[in-house]
Amino acid sequence: MAKAVYHKHQRVYVYPVGTWALIEQVKPQWVKDVEEPVRVFYDCGLGRDFTADELATEQVESLDADHWRVLRAKNKWQSAEECARHPFPGTFPVIVTESMDWGGWRVPAAEYDRDPNRIEAQARLMANAPRLMALAESLVDMAREDADLPPAIAELSRSAADILKQVNTKPSGKHNSNSQEAA
């Protein structure tokens, strides 16, 4: 039995043609007295239908999760006494995404000073993001393989799939879908 791997309006790379295209239509091929489609074809508007193995989605480059960690950097502008209320006086978090102790994400000192506990929580979240992404991928794969999941797990899987879609889709540069617009 076959299940759809891609969905309508998803951007895919079409190997036989060598170009990117949007899936215009998902075409399952049914057989009488069989509950699931035998094959699934995808119409990308390129003159013929394609199978899943002829298509590929945009993927995020390897996140190298083993190297993501939070390091402490010395605060150059304030002494430990001046920032005694901080969780780690005299330092701020740096999220390192490389095997060496450089490369990654940093926060401006003024922003850290405004709410250090919030920034510390964000740093821990960012450092664990690759593992959370792997967990979401496992949940989606589990739901894809087992159609008889409890409704709560199925809903979690759909939410995980939506999040992974946002993570794996490159921004167009025109509009950020995660930004909240003022009403």
Backbone as ProteinMPNN parsed JSONL, in Angstrom:
{"seq_chain_A": "MAKAVYHKHQRVYVYPVGTWALIEQVKPQWVKDVEEPVRVFYDCGLGRDFTADELATEQVESLDADHWRVLRAKNKWQSAEECARHPFPGTFPVIVTESMDWGGWRVPAAEYDRDPNRIEAQARLMANAPRLMALAESLVDMAREDADLPPAIAELSRSAADILKQVNTKPSGKHNSNSQEAA", "coords_chain_A": {"N_chain_A": [[0.827, -1.173, 0.0], [0.348, 2.33, -0.512], [1.22, 5.562, 0.671], [0.642, 9.055, 0.674], [3.458, 11.049, 0.278], [4.118, 13.654, -0.157], [2.396, 16.842, -0.262], [-0.357, 18.802, -1.607], [0.509, 21.869, -3.17], [3.058, 21.895, -2.13], [6.499, 22.667, -2.291], [8.775, 21.121, -4.366], [11.726, 19.389, -5.508], [12.187, 18.304, -8.741], [13.629, 15.602, -9.933], [13.914, 14.232, -12.582], [13.461, 16.354, -14.349], [14.979, 18.378, -13.39], [14.413, 20.724, -11.926], [12.739, 23.045, -9.702], [9.417, 22.754, -8.463], [5.882, 23.254, -7.818], [3.618, 21.093, -6.228], [0.769, 20.388, -7.892], [-1.363, 18.673, -7.852], [-2.33, 15.797, -6.021], [-2.378, 12.463, -6.838], [-3.873, 9.674, -6.086], [-3.775, 6.164, -6.822], [-6.259, 3.915, -7.025], [-7.509, 0.63, -6.187], [-10.111, -1.643, -6.637], [-11.892, -2.771, -3.768], [-9.764, -2.431, -2.011], [-8.434, -0.822, 0.746], [-6.547, 1.251, 0.885], [-4.674, 3.445, -1.302], [-2.91, 2.043, -4.109], [-0.724, 3.106, -5.448], [0.796, 6.375, -5.488], [0.716, 9.286, -7.326], [2.164, 12.4, -8.441], [1.193, 15.485, -9.681], [2.954, 17.963, -11.089], [2.67, 19.948, -12.87], [4.305, 19.742, -15.083], [3.982, 18.304, -17.407], [3.861, 15.524, -17.116], [3.021, 12.911, -14.73], [4.622, 12.333, -11.573], [6.474, 10.058, -9.462], [6.985, 9.51, -5.914], [9.699, 8.936, -5.435], [10.97, 10.336, -7.403], [10.986, 12.9, -6.627], [11.98, 15.529, -4.36], [12.166, 17.22, -1.215], [12.872, 20.51, 0.123], [15.536, 20.592, 2.322], [16.753, 21.211, 5.591], [20.098, 21.98, 6.212], [22.424, 19.718, 7.739], [22.129, 19.803, 11.198], [23.987, 19.178, 13.071], [23.732, 18.335, 15.814], [25.163, 17.403, 18.028], [27.068, 19.26, 18.654], [25.874, 21.586, 19.553], [25.649, 23.821, 22.145], [25.561, 25.591, 25.312], [27.679, 28.138, 26.202], [29.582, 30.163, 28.497], [30.233, 33.565, 28.32], [32.482, 36.196, 29.109], [31.362, 39.164, 30.551], [32.119, 42.169, 29.214], [31.478, 44.767, 29.776], [30.358, 45.103, 32.254], [31.06, 44.539, 35.669], [31.186, 41.628, 37.832], [30.056, 42.387, 40.241], [28.448, 44.556, 39.542], [26.394, 43.348, 38.186], [25.054, 41.606, 39.906], [22.529, 40.574, 40.269], [22.043, 38.908, 38.147], [21.649, 35.549, 36.83], [24.121, 34.243, 36.426], [26.479, 35.971, 37.448], [28.529, 38.42, 35.879], [28.854, 37.111, 33.482], [27.473, 36.043, 30.267], [25.134, 34.097, 28.27], [26.262, 32.142, 25.466], [25.385, 30.614, 22.555], [26.787, 27.97, 21.074], [27.357, 26.553, 17.94], [29.16, 25.051, 16.607], [31.925, 22.687, 16.377], [34.223, 23.735, 17.452], [34.872, 26.343, 19.874], [33.394, 28.563, 18.873], [31.261, 30.431, 16.657], [27.88, 30.688, 16.124], [25.176, 31.793, 18.134], [24.585, 34.911, 19.714], [23.7, 37.227, 22.308], [22.856, 40.677, 22.584], [24.467, 42.712, 25.056], [22.933, 44.666, 26.405], [20.326, 43.778, 26.008], [20.415, 41.327, 27.335], [20.879, 42.238, 29.935], [18.472, 43.469, 30.502], [16.539, 41.393, 30.89], [17.682, 38.854, 32.228], [17.007, 36.199, 33.088], [15.063, 35.352, 31.258], [16.573, 35.369, 28.874], [18.474, 33.413, 29.491], [16.804, 31.147, 29.588], [15.976, 31.121, 26.911], [18.435, 30.597, 25.687], [18.993, 27.989, 26.599], [16.867, 26.668, 25.362], [17.447, 27.11, 22.61], [19.902, 25.759, 22.4], [19.053, 23.165, 22.702], [17.402, 22.779, 20.547], [17.999, 21.222, 18.122], [17.71, 18.576, 19.077], [15.045, 18.63, 19.899], [13.874, 18.985, 17.413], [14.523, 16.558, 16.183], [13.013, 14.873, 17.775], [10.428, 15.75, 17.077], [10.443, 14.988, 14.36], [10.561, 12.206, 14.662], [8.088, 11.743, 15.856], [6.334, 12.503, 13.8], [7.062, 10.609, 11.849], [6.297, 8.269, 13.183], [3.511, 8.611, 13.261], [2.999, 8.563, 10.552], [3.551, 5.944, 9.896], [1.8, 4.456, 11.474], [-1.535, 4.332, 11.375], [-3.474, 4.058, 13.286], [-3.297, 5.636, 15.624], [-3.851, 7.087, 18.877], [-6.198, 9.833, 19.148], [-5.118, 12.162, 20.407], [-2.332, 11.85, 20.137], [-2.153, 11.79, 17.378], [-2.947, 14.417, 16.793], [-0.853, 15.835, 18.001], [1.168, 14.959, 16.326], [0.402, 16.13, 13.9], [0.73, 18.829, 14.575], [3.495, 18.815, 15.029], [4.35, 18.21, 12.445], [3.562, 20.538, 11.103], [5.235, 22.422, 12.334], [7.765, 21.418, 11.596], [7.551, 21.776, 8.864], [7.611, 24.57, 8.703], [10.202, 24.997, 9.672], [11.774, 23.692, 7.746], [11.286, 25.054, 5.391], [12.535, 27.38, 3.217], [12.758, 30.89, 3.693], [11.012, 33.338, 1.726], [11.859, 35.891, 1.693], [10.21, 38.022, 1.444], [8.136, 38.065, 3.334], [7.808, 37.215, 6.704], [6.513, 34.383, 8.046], [6.266, 33.763, 10.704], [6.204, 36.096, 12.1], [4.402, 38.283, 14.19], [1.714, 40.211, 13.427], [0.772, 43.524, 14.107], [-2.376, 44.364, 15.386]], "CA_chain_A": [[0.0, 0.0, 0.0], [1.111, 3.565, -0.617], [0.709, 6.749, 1.333], [1.188, 10.269, 0.077], [4.647, 11.556, 0.95], [4.077, 15.099, -0.342], [1.037, 17.362, -0.278], [-0.663, 19.821, -2.605], [1.156, 23.179, -3.016], [4.385, 21.761, -1.537], [7.588, 22.907, -3.233], [9.624, 19.938, -4.469], [12.686, 19.342, -6.601], [11.824, 17.214, -9.652], [14.906, 15.105, -10.453], [13.994, 14.003, -14.029], [13.422, 17.617, -15.085], [16.06, 19.212, -12.874], [13.896, 22.028, -11.541], [11.814, 23.102, -8.569], [8.029, 22.931, -8.879], [4.866, 23.063, -6.79], [2.702, 19.985, -6.515], [-0.555, 20.921, -8.201], [-2.394, 17.685, -7.534], [-1.908, 14.477, -5.543], [-3.247, 11.522, -7.549], [-3.769, 8.287, -5.628], [-4.284, 5.148, -7.735], [-7.034, 2.99, -6.208], [-7.918, -0.666, -6.708], [-11.374, -2.034, -6.026], [-11.859, -3.581, -2.549], [-8.542, -2.185, -1.256], [-8.715, 0.362, 1.55], [-5.567, 2.304, 0.663], [-4.215, 3.489, -2.696], [-1.796, 1.164, -4.46], [0.362, 4.028, -5.777], [0.441, 7.794, -5.448], [1.447, 10.094, -8.295], [2.11, 13.826, -8.163], [1.162, 16.35, -10.852], [3.707, 19.182, -10.805], [2.476, 20.869, -13.979], [5.447, 19.651, -15.987], [3.693, 17.463, -18.555], [3.576, 14.141, -16.743], [2.962, 12.681, -13.291], [5.863, 11.831, -11.001], [6.365, 9.256, -8.249], [7.661, 10.13, -4.776], [11.156, 8.8, -5.512], [11.487, 11.281, -8.393], [10.846, 14.232, -6.038], [12.66, 15.763, -3.082], [11.817, 18.491, -0.586], [13.975, 21.304, 0.646], [15.924, 20.097, 3.631], [17.685, 22.021, 6.351], [21.404, 21.341, 6.282], [22.633, 19.0, 8.99], [22.253, 20.722, 12.325], [25.123, 18.778, 13.884], [23.185, 18.538, 17.158], [26.119, 17.062, 19.08], [27.927, 20.395, 18.963], [25.12, 22.724, 20.061], [25.757, 23.907, 23.599], [25.61, 26.936, 25.882], [28.918, 28.497, 26.881], [29.511, 31.429, 29.218], [31.2, 34.566, 27.869], [32.7, 37.228, 30.121], [30.744, 40.457, 30.272], [33.197, 43.154, 29.143], [30.998, 46.102, 30.111], [29.931, 45.157, 33.644], [31.754, 43.602, 36.559], [30.284, 40.685, 38.493], [29.35, 43.112, 41.298], [27.442, 45.423, 38.926], [25.283, 42.534, 37.701], [24.894, 40.536, 40.899], [21.181, 39.986, 40.166], [22.016, 37.958, 37.035], [21.818, 34.143, 37.254], [25.554, 33.953, 36.411], [27.068, 37.319, 37.446], [29.764, 38.657, 35.15], [28.882, 36.377, 32.208], [26.214, 35.915, 29.538], [25.172, 32.851, 27.491], [26.596, 32.116, 24.05], [25.008, 29.318, 22.006], [27.808, 27.59, 20.104], [26.832, 25.529, 17.045], [30.304, 24.442, 15.927], [32.709, 21.831, 17.262], [35.117, 24.624, 18.184], [34.102, 27.221, 20.754], [32.999, 29.789, 18.2], [30.185, 30.237, 15.694], [26.594, 30.434, 16.745], [24.266, 32.903, 18.436], [24.892, 35.708, 20.895], [22.693, 38.224, 22.635], [23.48, 41.948, 22.985], [24.573, 42.869, 26.509], [21.81, 45.457, 26.913], [19.136, 42.917, 26.02], [20.607, 40.368, 28.417], [20.748, 42.955, 31.196], [17.056, 43.803, 30.7], [15.825, 40.241, 31.451], [18.647, 37.748, 32.108], [16.39, 34.877, 33.246], [14.426, 35.03, 29.975], [17.634, 35.08, 27.907], [19.033, 32.113, 29.876], [15.848, 30.125, 29.147], [16.058, 31.067, 25.445], [19.7, 29.956, 25.327], [18.834, 26.543, 26.795], [15.96, 26.191, 24.317], [18.172, 27.079, 21.333], [20.927, 24.712, 22.437], [18.374, 21.863, 22.603], [16.525, 22.786, 19.374], [18.181, 20.074, 17.214], [17.127, 17.371, 19.682], [13.59, 18.787, 19.825], [13.509, 18.758, 16.014], [14.601, 15.107, 15.957], [11.847, 14.313, 18.45], [9.268, 16.056, 16.233], [10.533, 14.132, 13.176], [10.197, 10.849, 15.079], [6.645, 11.731, 16.082], [5.689, 12.531, 12.484], [7.303, 9.298, 11.234], [5.463, 7.293, 13.885], [2.13, 8.8, 12.808], [2.936, 8.181, 9.143], [3.601, 4.482, 9.832], [0.694, 3.847, 12.215], [-2.746, 5.132, 11.205], [-4.383, 3.83, 14.409], [-2.811, 6.294, 16.83], [-4.877, 7.817, 19.625], [-6.407, 11.179, 18.585], [-4.218, 13.155, 20.985], [-1.01, 11.662, 19.517], [-2.297, 12.207, 15.979], [-2.96, 15.882, 16.782], [0.533, 16.245, 18.264], [1.932, 14.682, 15.116], [0.069, 17.179, 12.915], [1.401, 20.05, 15.023], [4.927, 18.624, 14.775], [4.55, 18.304, 10.991], [3.463, 21.958, 10.75], [6.456, 23.076, 12.807], [8.863, 20.973, 10.738], [7.364, 22.424, 7.557], [8.117, 25.939, 8.84], [11.653, 24.942, 9.842], [12.416, 23.207, 6.519], [10.963, 25.904, 4.25], [13.374, 28.576, 3.155], [11.925, 32.092, 3.568], [11.053, 33.984, 0.416], [12.467, 37.195, 1.842], [9.181, 39.054, 1.376], [7.309, 38.085, 4.536], [8.131, 36.185, 7.695], [5.255, 33.825, 8.49], [6.222, 33.653, 12.155], [6.062, 37.392, 12.734], [3.044, 38.617, 14.589], [1.384, 41.528, 12.932], [-0.021, 44.319, 15.05], [-3.777, 44.497, 14.965]], "C_chain_A": [[0.881, 1.25, 0.0], [0.42, 4.684, 0.147], [1.359, 7.941, 0.671], [2.362, 10.763, 0.924], [4.644, 13.079, 0.92], [2.617, 15.55, -0.382], [0.895, 18.465, -1.326], [-0.033, 21.155, -2.199], [2.518, 23.1, -2.329], [5.43, 21.966, -2.624], [8.518, 21.702, -3.195], [10.615, 20.105, -5.617], [12.349, 18.115, -7.44], [13.102, 16.761, -10.353], [14.924, 14.909, -11.968], [14.039, 15.287, -14.855], [14.544, 18.551, -14.634], [15.605, 20.596, -12.488], [13.015, 21.912, -10.304], [10.416, 23.343, -9.111], [7.112, 22.784, -7.668], [3.983, 21.895, -7.187], [1.312, 20.572, -6.708], [-1.662, 19.967, -7.783], [-1.75, 16.386, -7.071], [-2.904, 13.481, -6.126], [-3.047, 10.1, -7.035], [-4.367, 7.336, -6.667], [-4.936, 4.053, -6.889], [-7.318, 1.692, -6.948], [-9.172, -1.063, -5.941], [-11.139, -2.984, -4.84], [-10.546, -3.47, -1.769], [-8.722, -0.842, -0.548], [-7.76, 1.528, 1.306], [-5.148, 2.312, -0.81], [-3.009, 2.576, -2.911], [-0.551, 1.991, -4.75], [-0.149, 5.453, -5.649], [1.345, 8.515, -6.441], [1.238, 11.562, -7.964], [2.171, 14.599, -9.467], [1.826, 17.663, -10.466], [3.582, 20.201, -11.932], [3.603, 20.849, -14.985], [5.226, 18.662, -17.129], [3.437, 16.002, -18.263], [3.534, 14.038, -15.228], [4.256, 12.042, -12.815], [5.569, 10.99, -9.767], [7.18, 9.941, -7.141], [9.184, 10.034, -4.88], [11.788, 9.688, -6.573], [11.476, 12.715, -7.863], [11.649, 14.319, -4.746], [12.227, 17.11, -2.537], [13.073, 19.251, -0.216], [14.282, 20.789, 2.038], [16.865, 21.093, 4.289], [19.005, 21.257, 6.402], [21.55, 20.668, 7.64], [22.879, 19.98, 10.127], [23.411, 20.368, 13.241], [24.813, 18.961, 15.369], [24.188, 18.245, 18.27], [26.954, 18.263, 19.522], [27.178, 21.588, 19.547], [25.189, 22.718, 21.582], [25.793, 25.371, 24.031], [26.942, 27.102, 26.596], [28.701, 29.828, 27.593], [30.604, 32.344, 28.673], [31.298, 35.658, 28.928], [32.066, 38.532, 29.654], [31.825, 41.529, 30.343], [32.775, 44.515, 29.683], [30.562, 46.243, 31.567], [30.73, 44.148, 34.458], [30.716, 42.679, 37.192], [29.476, 41.383, 39.584], [28.22, 43.975, 40.713], [26.223, 44.631, 38.45], [25.047, 41.339, 38.622], [23.525, 39.875, 40.818], [21.059, 38.974, 39.029], [22.193, 36.533, 37.554], [23.288, 33.723, 37.333], [26.287, 35.292, 36.323], [28.403, 37.382, 36.706], [29.879, 37.919, 33.828], [27.508, 36.456, 31.538], [26.3, 34.667, 28.669], [25.531, 33.086, 26.026], [26.23, 30.715, 23.567], [25.977, 29.006, 20.882], [27.255, 26.433, 19.27], [27.92, 24.829, 16.239], [31.05, 23.547, 16.901], [33.741, 22.643, 18.041], [34.252, 25.551, 19.037], [33.814, 28.57, 20.11], [31.93, 29.445, 17.166], [28.886, 29.923, 16.395], [25.813, 31.706, 16.974], [24.704, 33.597, 19.716], [23.789, 36.731, 21.1], [23.404, 39.527, 22.998], [23.441, 42.115, 24.512], [23.385, 43.637, 27.085], [20.537, 44.625, 26.988], [19.235, 41.884, 27.142], [20.379, 41.034, 29.769], [19.285, 43.275, 31.516], [16.29, 42.648, 31.336], [16.712, 38.994, 31.343], [18.019, 36.361, 32.245], [15.712, 34.426, 31.95], [15.472, 34.634, 28.937], [18.287, 33.738, 28.224], [18.116, 30.979, 29.407], [15.883, 29.985, 27.623], [17.336, 30.357, 25.002], [19.6, 28.44, 25.488], [17.931, 25.944, 25.726], [16.689, 26.08, 22.974], [19.205, 25.967, 21.299], [20.308, 23.331, 22.276], [17.466, 21.755, 21.384], [16.762, 21.609, 18.426], [17.587, 18.781, 17.773], [15.601, 17.439, 19.679], [13.09, 18.545, 18.4], [13.537, 17.267, 15.684], [13.412, 14.407, 16.606], [10.579, 14.54, 17.624], [9.271, 15.181, 14.979], [10.146, 12.696, 13.506], [8.696, 10.722, 15.287], [5.883, 11.714, 14.76], [5.866, 11.191, 11.781], [6.434, 8.22, 11.867], [4.013, 7.394, 13.407], [1.964, 8.376, 11.352], [2.868, 6.663, 9.002], [2.389, 3.808, 10.473], [-0.537, 4.749, 12.151], [-3.688, 5.019, 12.397], [-3.864, 4.443, 15.709], [-3.973, 6.937, 17.58], [-4.998, 9.246, 19.079], [-5.45, 12.232, 19.134], [-2.821, 13.062, 20.362], [-1.056, 12.099, 18.053], [-2.288, 13.728, 15.866], [-1.569, 16.438, 17.064], [1.401, 16.049, 17.029], [1.657, 15.729, 14.041], [0.745, 18.497, 13.289], [2.898, 19.973, 14.758], [5.226, 18.756, 13.283], [4.485, 19.759, 10.535], [4.73, 22.716, 11.154], [7.642, 22.704, 11.924], [8.767, 21.6, 9.355], [7.89, 23.854, 7.608], [9.641, 25.96, 8.954], [12.339, 24.606, 8.521], [12.125, 24.044, 5.284], [11.821, 27.151, 4.294], [12.472, 29.796, 2.975], [12.087, 32.734, 2.198], [11.715, 35.347, 0.491], [11.453, 38.32, 1.847], [8.423, 39.187, 2.691], [7.712, 36.947, 5.441], [6.837, 35.665, 8.27], [5.148, 33.709, 9.994], [6.021, 34.986, 12.838], [4.61, 37.662, 13.05], [2.778, 40.045, 14.149], [0.524, 42.24, 13.942], [-1.427, 44.505, 14.502], [-4.231, 45.919, 15.098]], "O_chain_A": [[2.022, 1.216, 0.461], [-0.806, 4.732, 0.246], [2.48, 7.858, 0.17], [2.253, 10.875, 2.145], [5.112, 13.722, 1.86], [1.712, 14.727, -0.522], [1.879, 18.984, -1.853], [-0.043, 21.521, -1.023], [3.083, 24.135, -1.977], [5.264, 21.493, -3.749], [8.992, 21.306, -2.13], [10.378, 20.856, -6.563], [12.239, 17.01, -6.909], [13.601, 17.439, -11.251], [15.864, 15.374, -12.613], [14.6, 15.296, -15.951], [15.0, 19.404, -15.395], [16.338, 21.562, -12.699], [12.603, 20.819, -9.916], [10.242, 24.053, -10.102], [7.513, 22.259, -6.629], [3.645, 21.735, -8.36], [0.75, 21.179, -5.796], [-2.756, 20.389, -7.409], [-0.759, 15.929, -7.642], [-4.113, 13.619, -5.944], [-2.15, 9.395, -7.497], [-5.357, 7.67, -7.318], [-4.26, 3.353, -6.135], [-7.361, 1.659, -8.178], [-9.27, -0.839, -4.735], [-10.298, -3.88, -4.905], [-10.249, -4.336, -0.946], [-9.112, 0.149, -1.166], [-8.139, 2.682, 1.505], [-5.257, 1.291, -1.488], [-2.199, 2.37, -2.008], [0.552, 1.621, -4.347], [-1.352, 5.709, -5.693], [2.568, 8.378, -6.407], [0.271, 11.931, -7.298], [3.083, 14.401, -10.27], [1.32, 18.392, -9.614], [4.301, 21.2, -11.952], [3.835, 21.843, -15.673], [6.191, 18.225, -17.757], [2.848, 15.305, -19.089], [3.956, 14.954, -14.522], [4.907, 11.304, -13.555], [4.548, 11.178, -9.105], [7.969, 10.845, -7.415], [9.888, 10.952, -4.458], [13.013, 9.789, -6.643], [11.902, 13.639, -8.556], [11.957, 13.304, -4.122], [11.951, 18.036, -3.3], [14.181, 18.716, -0.237], [13.373, 20.575, 2.841], [17.673, 21.738, 3.621], [19.026, 20.043, 6.608], [20.855, 21.03, 8.589], [23.727, 20.868, 10.031], [23.784, 21.166, 14.101], [25.537, 19.651, 16.087], [24.062, 18.801, 19.361], [27.483, 18.281, 20.634], [27.823, 22.533, 20.003], [24.831, 21.732, 22.226], [26.025, 26.267, 23.22], [27.293, 26.317, 27.476], [27.734, 30.535, 27.311], [31.764, 31.944, 28.578], [30.304, 36.001, 29.568], [32.223, 38.941, 28.503], [32.388, 41.774, 31.41], [33.63, 45.335, 30.014], [30.411, 47.358, 32.067], [31.033, 43.05, 33.993], [29.513, 42.925, 37.097], [28.329, 41.012, 39.83], [27.16, 44.106, 41.324], [25.135, 45.192, 38.326], [24.864, 40.211, 38.165], [23.368, 38.733, 41.251], [20.065, 38.253, 38.957], [22.813, 36.325, 38.597], [23.663, 32.938, 38.204], [26.677, 35.706, 35.231], [29.276, 36.531, 36.876], [30.874, 38.068, 33.12], [26.522, 36.872, 32.147], [27.399, 34.211, 28.353], [25.152, 34.095, 25.431], [26.719, 29.729, 24.118], [25.992, 29.689, 19.858], [26.747, 25.453, 19.817], [27.624, 24.097, 15.294], [30.841, 23.631, 18.111], [34.096, 22.282, 19.164], [33.027, 25.535, 18.922], [33.978, 29.61, 20.749], [31.73, 28.273, 16.848], [28.814, 28.979, 17.181], [25.784, 32.594, 16.121], [25.137, 32.956, 20.673], [23.043, 37.056, 20.177], [24.447, 39.494, 23.65], [22.483, 41.7, 25.165], [22.885, 43.283, 28.153], [19.759, 44.759, 27.933], [18.247, 41.603, 27.819], [19.75, 40.449, 30.65], [18.91, 43.343, 32.687], [15.473, 42.876, 32.229], [16.505, 38.167, 30.455], [18.462, 35.428, 31.576], [15.781, 33.251, 31.588], [15.277, 33.668, 28.199], [18.623, 32.994, 27.303], [18.591, 29.969, 28.889], [15.828, 28.873, 27.099], [17.313, 29.594, 24.036], [20.061, 27.69, 24.627], [18.189, 24.845, 25.235], [16.563, 25.071, 22.28], [19.367, 25.302, 20.276], [20.961, 22.418, 21.77], [16.816, 20.726, 21.203], [15.783, 21.031, 17.954], [17.025, 17.982, 17.025], [14.936, 16.423, 19.48], [12.018, 17.974, 18.2], [12.659, 16.774, 14.976], [12.868, 13.455, 16.047], [9.753, 13.637, 17.486], [8.22, 14.684, 14.572], [9.474, 12.039, 12.711], [8.1, 9.704, 14.932], [4.898, 10.99, 14.619], [4.921, 10.684, 11.178], [5.898, 7.359, 11.17], [3.363, 6.374, 13.175], [0.904, 7.885, 10.964], [2.208, 6.15, 8.099], [1.996, 2.716, 10.064], [-0.58, 5.799, 12.791], [-4.62, 5.815, 12.51], [-3.98, 3.836, 16.773], [-4.978, 7.295, 16.966], [-4.013, 9.809, 18.601], [-5.014, 13.111, 18.389], [-2.197, 14.088, 20.09], [-0.109, 12.705, 17.55], [-1.685, 14.274, 14.941], [-1.151, 17.41, 16.433], [2.262, 16.875, 16.726], [2.577, 16.166, 13.349], [1.27, 19.198, 12.425], [3.504, 20.949, 14.315], [6.236, 19.346, 12.9], [5.263, 20.173, 9.676], [5.231, 23.55, 10.399], [8.434, 23.567, 11.545], [9.786, 21.92, 8.743], [8.542, 24.308, 6.668], [10.295, 26.841, 8.396], [13.383, 25.179, 8.209], [12.675, 23.763, 4.219], [11.831, 27.884, 5.284], [11.523, 29.75, 2.192], [13.157, 32.68, 1.592], [12.096, 35.906, -0.538], [11.781, 39.449, 2.211], [8.104, 40.297, 3.116], [7.932, 35.828, 4.978], [6.115, 36.417, 8.924], [4.044, 33.568, 10.519], [5.701, 35.029, 14.026], [3.71, 37.318, 12.284], [3.534, 40.963, 14.468], [-0.352, 41.638, 14.563], [-1.628, 44.767, 13.316], [-5.382, 46.231, 14.792]]}, "name": "protein", "num_of_chains": 1, "seq": "MAKAVYHKHQRVYVYPVGTWALIEQVKPQWVKDVEEPVRVFYDCGLGRDFTADELATEQVESLDADHWRVLRAKNKWQSAEECARHPFPGTFPVIVTESMDWGGWRVPAAEYDRDPNRIEAQARLMANAPRLMALAESLVDMAREDADLPPAIAELSRSAADILKQVNTKPSGKHNSNSQEAA"}
